[in-house]
Amino acid sequence: MSNYYKVVIIDDENASAKALVKELSRYPRFHVDGVAHDAESGKDMIMRIMPDLLFLDVELPEMYGMELLAEIKDSVNWSMRVVFYTAHDKYLINALRNSAFDFLLKPIDKKEFEVVISRFLLDYESKTSLFDKHEIINADNKESSFMVVLPTGEMRMIKSSDVGFFRYASDRKLWEAVLVTDEVVPLRRNVSAEFLCAYNKNYIQVHQSYIINLDFLVMIHDSTCVLCPPFENIKEVTISRKYKKNLMDHFCIF
């Protein structure tokens, strides 16, 4: 393995590309080998440099970043992680559906950027990339983890399977993950219900304030979700009529 990771940036905005280069300069193991400002030169640069990490703007003059990614997918035969970034978070779900490794909002927040870099370093050698040809694994069907930034500034990895449910803390305007260890871990404020449900197929919203991990659901009794141990005594997770219909439509087969 090389002593550093090759990085390519594709962004039509020169100022934001420079800002990204500046952030990456804080990490000696990452080397920016190319910056492109349009889709066509970006595709050529990707194939020539063969980067380990690609930062791809969602909105390019000629096409969306997702379209660029789809066009090169069959030609990329090396391990490459893709981070979409944009000023508009409405593109987040599409980014996830296109199997981006991560997602950043402009202007770049240093702490969020640190999370992306940390995830890359943890993930790169141990997991299959979107473009690994020999072993394509659906992320929804394997053990996955995600990283959260704690109020202390520390970063922590959490296994998706360790989350029993998420609840929305209206006083703090953020989602919390309730774990099998009885811990409650606050998520970043910009994490939405849509993001959580798109991240893992087992995360299903049952109420405006609750998202459950289906693996822990035993039954629904009087609009209350009955969960299996260690959440058997939890009585707060209710299901509303709106979300019950969605749950039945997608998961009731008899």
C-alpha positions as CSV (number, residue, x, y, z in Angstrom):
1,M,0.0,0.0,0.0
2,S,1.2,3.5,-0.8
3,N,2.3,5.8,2.1
4,Y,-0.4,8.2,1.2
5,Y,-3.9,8.1,-0.2
6,K,-4.6,9.7,-3.6
7,V,-7.4,12.2,-3.7
8,V,-9.3,13.8,-6.6
9,I,-11.7,16.7,-6.2
10,I,-14.4,17.5,-8.8
11,D,-16.1,20.8,-8.1
12,D,-17.1,23.6,-10.5
13,E,-16.7,26.2,-7.7
14,N,-13.1,27.2,-7.4
15,A,-13.4,28.7,-3.9
16,S,-15.0,25.6,-2.4
17,A,-12.5,23.3,-4.1
18,K,-9.6,25.4,-2.6
19,A,-11.3,25.2,0.8
20,L,-11.4,21.4,0.5
21,V,-7.8,21.3,-0.5
22,K,-6.9,23.4,2.6
23,E,-8.8,21.0,4.9
24,L,-7.1,18.0,3.4
25,S,-3.6,19.7,3.9
26,R,-4.1,19.0,7.6
27,Y,-3.8,15.3,7.0
28,P,-0.4,14.3,5.7
29,R,-1.5,10.9,4.5
30,F,-3.9,12.4,1.9
31,H,-2.5,13.9,-1.2
32,V,-4.6,15.9,-3.7
33,D,-3.5,14.6,-7.1
34,G,-6.0,16.5,-9.1
35,V,-8.8,19.1,-9.1
36,A,-11.4,19.3,-12.0
37,H,-14.1,21.9,-12.5
38,D,-16.3,20.1,-14.9
39,A,-17.7,16.6,-15.4
40,E,-15.8,15.5,-18.6
41,S,-12.3,16.5,-17.3
42,G,-13.3,15.0,-14.0
43,K,-14.0,11.6,-15.5
44,D,-10.7,11.7,-17.4
45,M,-8.9,12.7,-14.2
46,I,-10.5,9.8,-12.3
47,M,-9.4,7.2,-14.8
48,R,-5.9,8.6,-15.1
49,I,-5.1,9.1,-11.4
50,M,-7.2,6.2,-10.0
51,P,-7.8,7.9,-6.7
52,D,-8.5,6.2,-3.4
53,L,-10.9,9.0,-2.3
54,L,-13.1,11.1,-4.6
55,F,-14.8,14.3,-3.4
56,L,-17.6,14.9,-5.9
57,D,-19.8,17.9,-6.0
58,V,-23.5,17.0,-6.5
59,E,-24.3,19.8,-8.9
60,L,-21.9,20.2,-11.9
61,P,-22.5,22.4,-15.0
62,E,-23.2,19.4,-17.3
63,M,-24.7,16.9,-15.0
64,Y,-25.3,15.8,-11.4
65,G,-22.5,14.1,-9.6
66,M,-24.7,11.0,-9.3
67,E,-24.9,10.8,-13.1
68,L,-21.1,11.1,-13.4
69,L,-20.7,8.3,-10.9
70,A,-23.1,6.0,-12.8
71,E,-21.2,6.6,-16.1
72,I,-17.8,5.6,-14.7
73,K,-18.9,2.8,-12.4
74,D,-18.3,0.0,-14.9
75,S,-14.9,1.3,-15.8
76,V,-13.5,1.7,-12.3
77,N,-11.7,-1.5,-11.3
78,W,-9.9,-0.3,-8.1
79,S,-11.0,0.4,-4.6
80,M,-12.3,4.0,-4.5
81,R,-14.5,5.8,-1.9
82,V,-16.8,8.6,-2.9
83,V,-17.8,11.5,-0.8
84,F,-20.6,13.7,-2.2
85,Y,-20.7,17.3,-1.0
86,T,-23.0,20.2,-1.7
87,A,-24.7,23.2,-0.1
88,H,-28.1,21.5,-0.5
89,D,-28.9,18.6,1.8
90,K,-31.9,17.7,-0.2
91,Y,-29.5,15.5,-2.3
92,L,-28.5,13.4,0.7
93,I,-30.9,10.5,0.1
94,N,-30.0,10.2,-3.6
95,A,-26.3,10.2,-2.5
96,L,-27.0,7.2,-0.2
97,R,-29.0,5.4,-2.9
98,N,-26.0,5.8,-5.2
99,S,-23.8,4.1,-2.6
100,A,-21.6,7.1,-1.8
101,F,-19.2,6.4,1.1
102,D,-20.1,9.6,2.8
103,F,-21.7,13.1,2.4
104,L,-20.6,16.6,3.4
105,L,-22.4,19.9,3.4
106,K,-20.8,23.2,2.3
107,P,-19.3,25.1,3.9
108,I,-17.3,22.3,5.4
109,D,-17.5,21.9,9.1
110,K,-14.1,20.8,10.6
111,K,-15.6,18.3,13.0
112,E,-17.7,16.7,10.3
113,F,-14.7,16.6,8.0
114,E,-12.7,14.8,10.7
115,V,-15.5,12.2,11.0
116,V,-15.3,11.6,7.2
117,I,-11.5,11.2,7.3
118,S,-11.7,8.9,10.4
119,R,-14.4,6.7,8.7
120,F,-12.3,6.5,5.6
121,L,-9.2,5.3,7.5
122,L,-11.2,2.8,9.5
123,D,-13.1,1.5,6.4
124,Y,-10.6,1.5,3.6
125,E,-8.7,-1.7,4.1
126,S,-11.5,-3.7,5.7
127,K,-14.6,-3.2,3.7
128,T,-15.6,-3.6,0.1
129,S,-15.8,-0.4,-2.0
130,L,-18.7,0.5,-4.2
131,F,-16.3,-0.3,-7.1
132,D,-14.8,-3.5,-5.9
133,K,-15.6,-6.0,-8.6
134,H,-14.7,-9.3,-6.9
135,E,-17.1,-9.1,-4.0
136,I,-20.2,-6.9,-4.2
137,I,-22.0,-6.8,-0.9
138,N,-25.2,-5.0,-0.2
139,A,-24.6,-2.7,2.7
140,D,-28.0,-3.4,4.1
141,N,-27.2,-7.1,4.5
142,K,-23.9,-6.9,6.3
143,E,-22.8,-5.7,9.7
144,S,-22.3,-2.0,9.5
145,S,-21.2,0.7,11.8
146,F,-21.5,4.5,12.0
147,M,-19.5,7.1,13.8
148,V,-21.0,9.8,16.0
149,V,-19.3,12.9,17.4
150,L,-20.0,13.1,21.2
151,P,-20.7,16.4,23.0
152,T,-17.1,16.1,24.3
153,G,-15.8,16.2,20.8
154,E,-14.7,12.6,20.9
155,M,-15.7,10.2,18.1
156,R,-17.3,6.9,18.7
157,M,-18.2,3.9,16.4
158,I,-21.6,2.3,17.0
159,K,-22.7,-1.0,15.4
160,S,-26.0,-0.6,13.6
161,S,-27.3,-3.8,15.3
162,D,-26.7,-2.3,18.7
163,V,-29.4,0.3,18.2
164,G,-32.8,-0.7,19.6
165,F,-34.5,2.5,18.5
166,F,-34.0,6.2,17.9
167,R,-36.1,8.9,19.6
168,Y,-36.3,12.6,18.8
169,A,-35.4,14.9,21.7
170,S,-37.6,17.9,20.9
171,D,-36.0,20.0,23.7
172,R,-32.6,19.7,22.0
173,K,-33.9,19.3,18.4
174,L,-31.9,16.2,17.6
175,W,-32.2,12.4,17.4
176,E,-30.8,10.1,20.0
177,A,-29.8,6.4,19.5
178,V,-30.9,4.1,22.4
179,L,-28.4,1.2,22.5
180,V,-28.6,-2.4,23.9
181,T,-26.2,-1.2,26.6
182,D,-28.9,1.2,27.9
183,E,-26.8,4.1,26.7
184,V,-28.4,7.1,25.0
185,V,-26.2,8.6,22.3
186,P,-27.1,12.0,20.8
187,L,-26.7,12.4,17.0
188,R,-25.8,15.6,15.1
189,R,-28.6,18.1,14.7
190,N,-28.5,17.8,10.9
191,V,-29.2,14.1,11.0
192,S,-32.8,13.6,9.8
193,A,-35.3,10.8,10.1
194,E,-35.0,10.3,6.3
195,F,-31.2,9.9,6.6
196,L,-31.5,7.2,9.4
197,C,-34.2,5.2,7.5
198,A,-32.1,5.3,4.3
199,Y,-29.0,4.3,6.1
200,N,-30.2,0.9,7.1
201,K,-33.3,-1.0,5.8
202,N,-34.0,-2.3,9.4
203,Y,-34.5,1.3,10.7
204,I,-38.2,2.0,10.2
205,Q,-40.0,5.1,11.4
206,V,-43.1,4.3,13.4
207,H,-43.9,7.7,14.8
208,Q,-42.8,11.3,14.3
209,S,-40.5,10.9,17.3
210,Y,-39.5,7.2,17.0
211,I,-37.5,5.0,14.6
212,I,-37.2,1.4,15.5
213,N,-34.7,-1.3,14.6
214,L,-37.0,-4.1,13.2
215,D,-34.8,-6.8,14.6
216,F,-36.0,-5.8,18.1
217,L,-39.7,-5.6,17.3
218,V,-41.9,-8.4,18.7
219,M,-45.4,-7.1,18.2
220,I,-47.5,-3.9,18.2
221,H,-50.0,-3.9,21.1
222,D,-52.5,-1.0,21.6
223,S,-50.3,1.2,19.4
224,T,-47.2,0.4,21.5
225,C,-44.2,-1.3,20.0
226,V,-43.3,-4.3,22.1
227,L,-39.6,-4.9,21.8
228,C,-37.4,-7.9,22.7
229,P,-34.7,-7.8,25.4
230,P,-33.0,-5.8,26.5
231,F,-35.8,-3.4,25.6
232,E,-38.7,-5.5,27.0
233,N,-39.6,-2.9,29.6
234,I,-39.7,0.1,27.2
235,K,-43.2,1.4,26.9
236,E,-42.6,4.8,25.3
237,V,-42.2,3.7,21.7
238,T,-45.6,4.2,20.1
239,I,-46.8,3.9,16.5
240,S,-49.0,6.4,14.8
241,R,-51.7,5.6,12.3
242,K,-49.7,7.3,9.5
243,Y,-46.6,5.2,10.0
244,K,-48.5,2.0,10.9
245,K,-49.9,1.9,7.4
246,N,-46.4,2.2,5.9
247,L,-45.2,-0.6,8.2
248,M,-48.1,-2.9,7.2
249,D,-47.7,-2.1,3.5
250,H,-44.0,-3.0,3.5
251,F,-43.7,-5.8,6.0
252,C,-47.1,-7.5,6.4
253,I,-47.2,-10.6,4.1
254,F,-50.2,-12.5,5.5
